[in-house]
Amino acid sequence: MRRVSAKRAARNAEAKPILDALIARVGRCEVCPRDHRQVRSGWIRWRLDVHHIARGSHREKALDKPFAVLVVCWVCHERIHFGTGWPQARQLAILKRKRPKDYDLDAFNRLIGSGPNRITQEEVDQWQNEP
């Protein structure tokens, strides 16, 4: 198992209260209809987690940004990471549909630094009716 650097551990610790508050506020998986509060304790796989839409070198900057994360159960988190058909535009469409106040495409594009139109609103809107 890879060790986490002291710098990354400090950044994770800094972001944790913000992400925990987001999980508590949302209270359910944003991809599927499961509500973790209705599941018996012991079914750990339904626990909620934060999925970072910005990946790779951009993940560090996006750790605590509500416009760059989704609240998901572990089952959906695995589907996003190991499945196909989960481009960033689709993930942003889910965010726009579930938490419109947190959705900010311009801020997301600035965060990942590939120009203001790296992901366009039209690309996000193509996924608006998808689960």
PEVEN-V865998 format. One record per helix or strand of 2 or more residues. SS is the DSSP state (H for helix, E for strand). FROM is the first residue (numbers start at 1). LEN is the number of residues. If there is no record, write none. Layout:
# PEVEN-V865998
((SS;FROM;LEN) (SS;FROM;LEN))
This chain:
# PEVEN-V865998
((H;6;21) (H;36;3) (H;44;3) (E;48;5) (H;56;7) (H;66;3) (E;69;5) (H;74;9) (H;88;11) (H;105;8) (H;121;5))
